[in-house]
Amino acid sequence: MSFKLKSTVLIILWIISANKSFSQTETTKFRGFGHQEYSLVRKDSVDSYFSIGEHDFFVTSNLTPRISFLGEFVVRYNASSSTGFLPSIERSFIKFNYVNNHSIIAGKVHTPVNYWNDVYHHGRVFFPVIDRPLAFSYLIPLHTLGLQFQGQNLGSSGFGYDVMFGNGIASSDVFQGGFDPAFTAALHVKPVEEMQLRASYFYNYMNQNRTGVHIGHTITSGVNATKLYRGPVQLQLFSTSLRWFGSNVEFLNEASLNLSRTDSLGTARGISNFTYAGYRFNDKNIPFVLLDYIKIGKEDLHVYPTEMFKLALGYRYEFNYLINLKSQLEHTWMKHGDAPLIHDHIGNLGFRLQLAYGF
């Protein structure tokens, strides 16, 4: 066999071997999630309507045995769009597992301040109830674009940590003026498989108090520009989570304390607490109750001052893990506040159905 032929054979064998090795480590999965709803709501009048909810395109890929990618791309209703719907990149990050379960993550993530925001993505099929907690429209820094250091399932207690530096809530996904980085530190433990306890701290100094696009609805996003507070705002958020999902009993509590400091009015306080409790009779039938409360102080110059309480009785029927039907009879009280009603369904009394699915 000539040298050239031997070289060709060796190259072919190397390519086959490399492709075989790559195919064992590289896997790309495409998933989709969506939901549709019916609402019967009494505000000043009675409204009855069907609606199409968010539709989520979910991509994961193992690029190497230690490097992976996750992307989440959502199309949702937006009144400012000519078609009524706009796409958005909700998550896009590279994760490098450099040793055991310790990782470095670069990109846009859900800020790991509580269990809900860190674990649930935009697929409503995984939500135990129809909506996110009220705090997600006011206090929770939904996304951060930056660098994250993470540890998962460490030791017998299932210890985990997240430390993140990134753009603040006043940034866009491509730019942030000035030097106003955000910092997040979070810890969690899983004493048993059914339970998880979390605590976190979030800090962001906004020098110009620009619109907070990565928080919920802020005071900068819906009022006359002449009324905006132009000085610096110092935000701190303390959050805790308690999760128990056993064979029958399901329980989740998310609590937060927000401190917003300005030079003119000092420190304003905002608090929120969301409690979900359900009982799984079998694989398909889960009745539940939820209580959701939020109060934003009148001195707050970044988030809309408001006080709201929501009580709901619900029922979830799971056809399987990829499709479920939820119903909620809910009553929402607003004691005071300058904030608009963030979700269309929030009124005095409402009944809602949601069909959520994955594919």
N, C-alpha and C positions, 0 to 999 in steps of 0.2 A: 504494500500500500504506500503510495507516494506521500510525501510530507504535506502537500496541499490537500490531498484527500483526507489525511488524518486530521489536519487542522479543521477542515470543514465538518467532519464527523464530531469532533470535540466541541465545536461551536454549537452545532445542533443539539447535542446532548446537554450542554450548559443551558441553552435557551429552554429546553423541555424541563430541566430541573428547576430553573428559576421560575418558570410559569407555574409549575406544580407547587412550589413553595409559596408563591404569591397567592395562588388560588386558595390555599389553606388558611391564609391570614387575612386576605382582603375580602370583605363582604359588604355590600351596599344594599340597604333596605329602604323601600319607599312605602310610606303609609299615608293615609288620609283620614281626616276626622271632620265631622260637621254636625250641625243640629238645626232643627226647625221648631217653631214654637207657635202656640196659640195663647192669646191673652184676653181676659175679660176684666177690665179695670174700671173702677169707679173713682173719678176725681171730682171735678165740677159737674161732669156729665159721665155717661157710661160709654166706654170705648171697647170694641170687640174687633180683634184683628189677628191675622196670621203673619208670621215673619220668618225670613231666612236668617239664620245666625251666622257666626264665623265659620269659615271652612279652611281647614288647616292642612297644609302639605308638609309632611314630616319625613326628614331624610337622616339616616345614620349610616356611617361607613367606617369600617376598620381599615385604616390606610396601611398600618404596620401592626405587628403584635402589641405595640405600646402606644401608638398614635391613632386617635379616632376623630371623626368629625360628626357634628350634629347641626342640622339646620331646620328651622321652623318658619314657614312662610304662610301668612294668613291673608285671606281676602275677607273683608268685612264691610258692612254698610257704612257709608260716609256721605252725609247730605251735601258736602261741598263738591263731590264728584259728579261729572256730567252723566255718568252711568249709574250713580247711586252706590257704587262699590269701589274700594281702593285696596291694593295689595300692600303688605308691609312685611319686613323681615323682623320677626320677633326674637329669634335666637340664631346665632351663627358663630360657632366656636370650634377651635382645635384643642383637643385634650391629650396631654402627654403624661402617661403613667410612668414616671421615671424610676420608681422603686415600690414594690408591693402595692399598697393602695394609696400611695401618695402621688398627687398629680399637679401639673401646672396647666391652667386653662387660659387661652387667649381668645378674646372675641366678645360678642354680645351675649349675655346670659340673663336669666331671671335672677335678680338680686336675692341672695340666700338669707333674707331676714326672718322668714318664718316657714313653717312646714308647707303651707299651701303654695306660696310663690315658688318654693324650691322644688317641690315634687310634682304638682299638677301643671300640665301645660294647657294649651288652648283647646284641647279635645274635651268637650263637655261630657263625653261618655264616661270619663273618669271622675267627674265631680260627684260628691255624694248628694249635693243639692243642685238647684238650677243655676244659681249665680255665685259669683265671688262675693266675699264679705264686703260690706259697705266701705271699710277702710281702704280698699283697693281703689276707690274713686277719690280719695282724699289724702291719705297719709303714706301709703306704702310706695317706696321707690321701686317701681315695677322692673326696670331693666338697668343694667350697668354695662358699659362697654369698656373693657380694660383687661387687667391681668389678675387671675385668681389662683390662689394656692389652696389645695383641697386634700383632705384625708378622709377615707371612708372605711367603716367596719374594722376599726383598729382595736384589737384586744377582745377579751370576753364580753365587755360591756357594749360593744359596737360603737365605740367612740368615733366621732367625726369632727372635723373643723373646716372652716372656710375663712380665708383672709383675702380681701379683694381691694385693689386700688384701681380707680377708673374715672371716667368722665362723670361729672355731677348730673343732677336731675335737670339742670338748666341747659344741658347740651343737646345737640342733635346727634345723629349717628355718624356724622362726618366732620363735625367741628364743635369746638367749645372756645369761646373767647375768654381771655384772661387765664389766671391760674386758680381754678376752683375745683380741685379733684375731690372725689368722694371716697370714703373709707368704710369698709364693712368687715366686722369680725363676728363669727357665729360658731357656736359649739352645739353638739347634740350627742345624746347617748341613747342606746337601745338596751335597757336592762333585760328585756325579753323580746321575742320576735314581734309580738303584737303591739309593743309600746315604743314611743319615741318622745323624748323630752328635748326641747330646743331653747336656746337663748341667744340673742344677737344684739349688736350695737351698730348703728349707722350714723355717719357724720358727713355733713356737706356744708361748706362755707360758700355762699353765693354772693360774690362781690357786687353784682349789679342787679340781683333779683330778677333775672330774665325768666321767660316762660318755662315752667317746669314740665318739659315734654315727657320725662320718664317717671313722673309721679302721676297721680290721678288728675282730677280737675282742680287746678290751683286758682288763686285769685287773679293771677296774671293772664288767665286764658279766657276770661269771659266778661270783663268789665271794661269801661271806658279807659283808654290809655292815659288820660289826664289824671285818673285816680290811682294809678299804680304807685306803689312805694318804690322809690328809686335807690335807696341805700342798701347796704349789705344785709343779708339774712343768714343767720347761723342755725342750721337744722341739726337736731339730734333725735334719733329714734331708738327706743329700747323695746324689744319684742320678745315674747315668750310663746311657746307652743307646747301643747300636750295632746298627744295622739294615742288612741287605743282602738285598734280594730281587731277584735277577737272573733271567735267563731260565730257568736251571736251579737254581742254588744259592740256598737261602733260609737266612738266619742272623739270629738276634735274641738279644742279650744285654742283660739288665737287672740292674744292680748297685746296691746301696744301703748306706749306713752311717747308722745311727740313733744319736743321742746323747740320752740321757734323764737330766736332772740333777735331783736332789732334795737338800734340805738335810740329810737324815739319812744318805744313803749316797753322795752325790757323783754322779759321772757313770757311767752304765751304757751299754754299747755293744751294739748289735745290727747284724748284717750279713746280707745276703741276696744271692744270685746265681742268676739264671735264665738258662739257655742252651737255645735251640732251634736245631736244624740239620735241614734237609730237602733233598731232591733231587727236582726236578720232572722226571720222565722225559718227560712230555708234558702236555697240557692237563688231564688227569684224574687221573694217578697220582703221588702224592707220599709216599714213605716218609720217616719222620723219627725223630729221637731227641731227648729232652729230659733235662736235668739241673737239679735245683732244690734249693737249699740255703738254710737259714735258721738263725741262731743268735741267741738273745736272752739277754743276760747275766742271772745270778741276782740281781744288784743292781737290776734294773729294776723299778720300782714302778708302772709304768703298763701295760706290755705283758706278757703271760704269758711268763715265762722258759721257753725250750724250745730244742731243737736237733733239726732234721729234715733228712733228705735223701731226695729222690725221684728215681728213675731210671725212664724209660719209653721203650719202643719202640712206634712207632705207624705208622699208615698212613691217609692221607687220600685219598678218592676224590671228585672234584668232578664232579658231573653237569653243572653250570654254576655261574655265580657266585652263584646263589640257592639252591642246595641241595648239600649234601655229606654224606658218611658218613665218620666217623672211628672208628678202633679204637686202643686202647692196652692194652698189657701193661705193668703198672707195679708197682714195688716201692718201698715207703716205709719208712724207718727212723726211729724216734724214739729218740734216745740218752737224753734226760732231758727232764723238763718237767712243769710243773703244768697245762699247757693241755690242754683236752679236744681230741679230734680234730675239727678245725673242719669238714671236709667228711665226709659219711657214707662216702664211698668210700675214705678214707685208712685203710689197714690194712697188714698185712705184704705181701700180694700181691693183685693184682686185675686183672681183665680188664673193659674197658668198651667199649661201642659208643655212639656218639652220632649221631643224625640231626638235622642243623641246617638251617634253611630260612628264606627270606625271601619275602614276598609283598606 
